[in-house]
């Protein structure tokens, strides 16, 4: 996360509320990470935020990483794609943008007039430079847009995206700049009501039927059973079923470095150090990092049980808790 500020004001996220307290990584910070990246054989760095492209040295960071044969992916609101199209195609391997609905709904949820059009124009600008450049989308399905799920898929096709993926909304963690956990009233703004669950289930069934070919070709990234887990996630809040099982190895294959240097074993768990105090590899394999990986039980840990975004990458080496 090279830059803490965001250029959207999304209803399901609090990152933008702290824009006045800007934090950002420096070029020295990125250079300082390289020895650790080499030691770990790092293959990919995902730039997130906030909106990473707001950092004045964003493309310099990408250049440093790419020269070390590290691929760079960008998670973006999509608002700056058009003006940065040339540099994006040069220094970023692929882009994942956030789509929340069709044009009107997307702009409403993002609280940015014209946001959808800016995404469309940005994609067109990049495709004009490189028609085969990979641009995918990620959508958080929640109370405000679940009824528009089919129109979101159609919007992704209209935008000529390579793929779209879906996940439920996190309403129960400190992620997304929540210093204080959301109370029940704030959760209810995003969390589907119990009475809405049957309709959500019907929509998922309709998607499975209407978009069987898109599921088969992975234009919709998730298999049908993973879409069903979005229903199970929301119904678990009403104790209708357990939270969906997740096979996750995120703390063993990745880590998060925030704009102030904070290091987390994954996006949702507590800090285990800061790159301004210790080297990255020393943090991950230090006492706190080791203890976290050795002691965590993902089947019982409340953060893991309610996680909406998990990682399970194949490993090509023998791995233990170190």
DAJOHU-V610570 format. One record per residue. N is the residue number from 1. RES is the residue in three letters. OMEGA is omega in radians with two decimals (* if undefined). NEAR is the number of other C-alpha atoms within 8 Angstrom. D_FIRST is the distance of its C-alpha to the first C-alpha in whole Angstrom. Layout:
BEGIN
<<N;RES;OMEGA;NEAR;D_FIRST> <N;RES;OMEGA;NEAR;D_FIRST>>
END
This chain:
BEGIN
<<1;UNK;-3.04;14;0> <2;UNK;-3.00;14;4> <3;UNK;-3.02;17;6> <4;UNK;-3.05;16;7> <5;UNK;3.13;15;10> <6;UNK;-3.13;12;11> <7;UNK;2.98;9;14> <8;UNK;-3.14;9;16> <9;UNK;-2.99;13;18> <10;UNK;-3.09;10;18> <11;UNK;-3.07;8;21> <12;UNK;-3.04;6;19> <13;UNK;-3.13;9;16> <14;UNK;-3.09;12;15> <15;UNK;-3.06;13;12> <16;UNK;-3.10;13;14> <17;UNK;-3.14;7;16> <18;UNK;-3.10;10;15> <19;UNK;-3.09;10;14> <20;UNK;3.13;6;17> <21;UNK;-3.02;5;15> <22;UNK;3.01;9;12> <23;UNK;3.13;9;10> <24;UNK;3.10;11;8> <25;UNK;3.12;12;8> <26;UNK;3.07;7;11> <27;UNK;3.09;9;13> <28;UNK;3.10;6;15> <29;UNK;-3.11;10;12> <30;UNK;3.08;11;11> <31;UNK;-3.13;8;15> <32;UNK;3.13;8;15> <33;UNK;-2.97;10;13> <34;UNK;-3.11;8;16> <35;UNK;3.10;7;19> <36;UNK;3.12;10;17> <37;UNK;3.12;9;16> <38;UNK;-3.14;8;19> <39;UNK;-3.11;8;21> <40;UNK;-3.07;7;19> <41;UNK;-3.08;6;20> <42;UNK;-3.11;9;16> <43;UNK;-3.03;7;17> <44;UNK;2.97;8;14> <45;UNK;3.10;9;10> <46;UNK;3.13;8;8> <47;UNK;-3.10;11;6> <48;UNK;-3.14;12;5> <49;UNK;0.32;14;5> <50;UNK;3.06;12;7> <51;UNK;-3.01;14;8> <52;UNK;-3.07;16;7> <53;UNK;3.05;10;10> <54;UNK;3.11;9;11> <55;UNK;-3.09;9;10> <56;UNK;-3.13;5;13> <57;UNK;-3.06;7;13> <58;UNK;-3.08;11;10> <59;UNK;3.01;10;14> <60;UNK;3.08;8;14> <61;UNK;-3.14;10;11> <62;UNK;-3.14;11;12> <63;UNK;3.14;9;16> <64;UNK;-3.10;10;16> <65;UNK;-3.11;11;14> <66;UNK;3.11;11;17> <67;UNK;3.05;7;20> <68;UNK;3.12;6;19> <69;UNK;3.07;7;20> <70;UNK;3.11;11;16> <71;UNK;3.14;11;15> <72;UNK;3.00;15;12> <73;UNK;-3.12;13;12> <74;UNK;2.93;12;10> <75;UNK;-2.94;14;10> <76;UNK;2.98;13;11> <77;UNK;3.12;10;14> <78;UNK;-3.05;10;16> <79;UNK;-3.07;11;17> <80;UNK;-3.06;10;17> <81;UNK;-3.03;15;18> <82;UNK;-3.07;14;21> <83;UNK;-3.13;7;21> <84;UNK;-2.98;8;18> <85;UNK;-3.08;12;20> <86;UNK;-3.12;9;22> <87;UNK;3.11;9;19> <88;UNK;3.14;11;17> <89;UNK;-3.13;12;20> <90;UNK;-2.93;6;20> <91;UNK;-3.11;11;17> <92;UNK;-3.07;13;15> <93;UNK;3.13;9;17> <94;UNK;-3.08;10;16> <95;UNK;3.01;12;15> <96;UNK;3.14;12;15> <97;UNK;3.12;12;15> <98;UNK;3.08;11;16> <99;UNK;-3.06;9;20> <100;UNK;-3.12;13;22> <101;UNK;2.96;13;25> <102;UNK;-2.99;11;28> <103;UNK;-3.06;9;27> <104;UNK;-3.10;8;29> <105;UNK;3.11;10;27> <106;UNK;-3.12;13;24> <107;UNK;3.14;13;24> <108;UNK;-3.12;9;25> <109;UNK;3.14;11;23> <110;UNK;-3.09;12;20> <111;UNK;3.12;10;22> <112;UNK;3.10;9;22> <113;UNK;3.11;6;25> <114;UNK;-3.09;7;25> <115;UNK;-3.10;12;22> <116;UNK;3.13;11;23> <117;UNK;3.12;8;25> <118;UNK;3.07;13;23> <119;UNK;-3.13;12;21> <120;UNK;3.14;9;24> <121;UNK;3.12;10;25> <122;UNK;3.10;15;22> <123;UNK;3.13;12;23> <124;UNK;-3.14;9;26> <125;UNK;3.13;11;25> <126;UNK;3.13;16;23> <127;UNK;3.10;10;26> <128;UNK;3.12;7;28> <129;UNK;-3.11;9;27> <130;UNK;-3.08;8;26> <131;UNK;-3.07;7;28> <132;UNK;-3.12;5;27> <133;UNK;-3.05;9;23> <134;UNK;3.07;9;21> <135;UNK;3.12;12;20> <136;UNK;-3.13;11;19> <137;UNK;3.05;13;19> <138;UNK;-3.12;12;18> <139;UNK;3.00;11;20> <140;UNK;3.13;9;20> <141;UNK;-3.09;12;23> <142;UNK;-3.01;11;25> <143;UNK;-3.02;10;28> <144;UNK;-3.07;7;27> <145;UNK;-3.05;11;27> <146;UNK;3.13;9;28> <147;UNK;3.13;8;32> <148;UNK;-3.05;9;30> <149;UNK;-3.13;11;29> <150;UNK;3.13;9;31> <151;UNK;3.07;9;31> <152;UNK;3.09;12;27> <153;UNK;3.12;9;28> <154;UNK;3.09;8;30> <155;UNK;3.11;10;28> <156;UNK;3.11;12;26> <157;UNK;3.12;8;29> <158;UNK;3.13;7;30> <159;UNK;-3.13;8;26> <160;UNK;3.05;6;27> <161;UNK;3.11;12;24> <162;UNK;-3.06;8;24> <163;UNK;3.00;12;23> <164;UNK;3.11;14;22> <165;UNK;-3.05;10;21> <166;UNK;3.03;11;22> <167;UNK;3.10;11;21> <168;UNK;-3.10;11;22> <169;UNK;3.02;11;20> <170;UNK;3.14;7;19> <171;UNK;-2.95;8;21> <172;UNK;-3.10;8;21> <173;UNK;3.08;9;18> <174;UNK;-3.14;10;16> <175;UNK;3.13;7;13> <176;UNK;3.02;7;12> <177;UNK;3.11;9;12> <178;UNK;3.09;11;16> <179;UNK;3.09;5;18> <180;UNK;3.12;5;21> <181;UNK;3.12;8;21> <182;UNK;3.02;10;23> <183;UNK;-3.04;6;27> <184;UNK;-3.12;6;29> <185;UNK;3.13;7;29> <186;UNK;3.09;8;26> <187;UNK;-3.07;11;25> <188;UNK;3.08;9;29> <189;UNK;-3.05;7;27> <190;UNK;-3.09;12;25> <191;UNK;3.08;11;27> <192;UNK;3.06;10;30> <193;UNK;-3.14;8;33> <194;UNK;-3.12;7;35> <195;UNK;-3.14;5;38> <196;UNK;-3.04;8;35> <197;UNK;3.11;12;34> <198;UNK;3.13;7;38> <199;UNK;3.08;7;36> <200;UNK;-3.14;11;33> <201;UNK;3.12;10;35> <202;UNK;3.14;8;37> <203;UNK;3.11;11;34> <204;UNK;3.10;10;33> <205;UNK;3.13;8;36> <206;UNK;3.11;8;37> <207;UNK;3.14;10;34> <208;UNK;3.13;10;35> <209;UNK;-3.03;7;38> <210;UNK;-3.03;6;37> <211;UNK;3.14;8;34> <212;UNK;3.13;9;36> <213;UNK;3.11;6;35> <214;UNK;3.04;9;32> <215;UNK;-3.11;14;31> <216;UNK;-3.12;8;33> <217;UNK;-3.13;7;31> <218;UNK;2.89;10;28> <219;UNK;2.87;10;27> <220;UNK;-2.93;11;26> <221;UNK;-3.04;10;24> <222;UNK;2.95;11;25> <223;UNK;-3.07;10;29> <224;UNK;-3.10;8;31> <225;UNK;3.09;7;31> <226;UNK;3.02;8;27> <227;UNK;3.13;11;28> <228;UNK;3.13;10;31> <229;UNK;3.06;9;28> <230;UNK;3.03;10;27> <231;UNK;-3.10;11;30> <232;UNK;3.10;12;30> <233;UNK;-3.11;12;27> <234;UNK;-3.14;12;28> <235;UNK;3.11;12;32> <236;UNK;3.10;11;31> <237;UNK;3.12;7;30> <238;UNK;3.08;8;34> <239;UNK;3.07;7;35> <240;UNK;3.13;7;36> <241;UNK;3.05;8;35> <242;UNK;3.00;7;32> <243;UNK;-3.07;9;29> <244;UNK;3.09;8;28> <245;UNK;3.13;6;28> <246;UNK;3.04;6;25> <247;UNK;-2.98;7;25> <248;UNK;3.02;7;21> <249;UNK;-3.08;10;20> <250;UNK;-3.09;13;17> <251;UNK;3.13;9;17> <252;UNK;-3.09;7;19> <253;UNK;-3.08;7;17> <254;UNK;3.04;8;14> <255;UNK;-3.13;11;11> <256;UNK;3.04;11;8> <257;UNK;-3.07;9;6> <258;UNK;-3.01;11;5> <259;UNK;3.10;13;5> <260;UNK;3.13;7;9> <261;UNK;3.12;10;9> <262;UNK;3.11;13;10> <263;UNK;3.09;14;10> <264;UNK;3.10;14;12> <265;UNK;2.94;15;14> <266;UNK;-2.98;10;13> <267;UNK;-2.94;8;11> <268;UNK;-3.05;10;14> <269;UNK;-3.06;8;15> <270;UNK;3.13;6;16> <271;UNK;3.03;9;14> <272;UNK;3.11;12;16> <273;UNK;-3.13;10;15> <274;UNK;-3.09;12;13> <275;UNK;3.06;12;13> <276;UNK;3.12;7;15> <277;UNK;-3.07;6;17> <278;UNK;3.07;9;18> <279;UNK;-3.07;11;17> <280;UNK;-3.11;10;15> <281;UNK;3.10;10;18> <282;UNK;3.08;8;20> <283;UNK;-3.08;16;17> <284;UNK;-3.13;11;17> <285;UNK;3.04;10;21> <286;UNK;-3.04;9;22> <287;UNK;-3.09;7;24> <288;UNK;3.14;10;21> <289;UNK;3.13;12;19> <290;UNK;-3.12;12;23> <291;UNK;-3.14;8;24> <292;UNK;-3.08;8;22> <293;UNK;-3.12;11;22> <294;UNK;-2.99;8;26> <295;UNK;-3.02;6;27> <296;UNK;3.04;7;25> <297;UNK;-3.03;6;27> <298;UNK;3.12;7;25> <299;UNK;-3.09;7;28> <300;UNK;-3.13;7;29> <301;UNK;-3.01;9;25> <302;UNK;3.10;6;25> <303;UNK;-3.14;9;21> <304;UNK;-3.12;9;21> <305;UNK;-3.09;13;25> <306;UNK;-3.09;9;23> <307;UNK;3.11;9;20> <308;UNK;-3.03;8;19> <309;UNK;-3.07;5;17> <310;UNK;-3.01;10;18> <311;UNK;3.06;8;18> <312;UNK;-3.08;8;21> <313;UNK;3.07;7;21> <314;UNK;3.13;4;24> <315;UNK;-3.11;6;25> <316;UNK;3.09;4;27> <317;UNK;3.02;4;28> <318;UNK;-2.98;5;29> <319;UNK;2.99;6;27> <320;UNK;-3.05;4;28> <321;UNK;3.08;7;26> <322;UNK;*;7;25>>
END
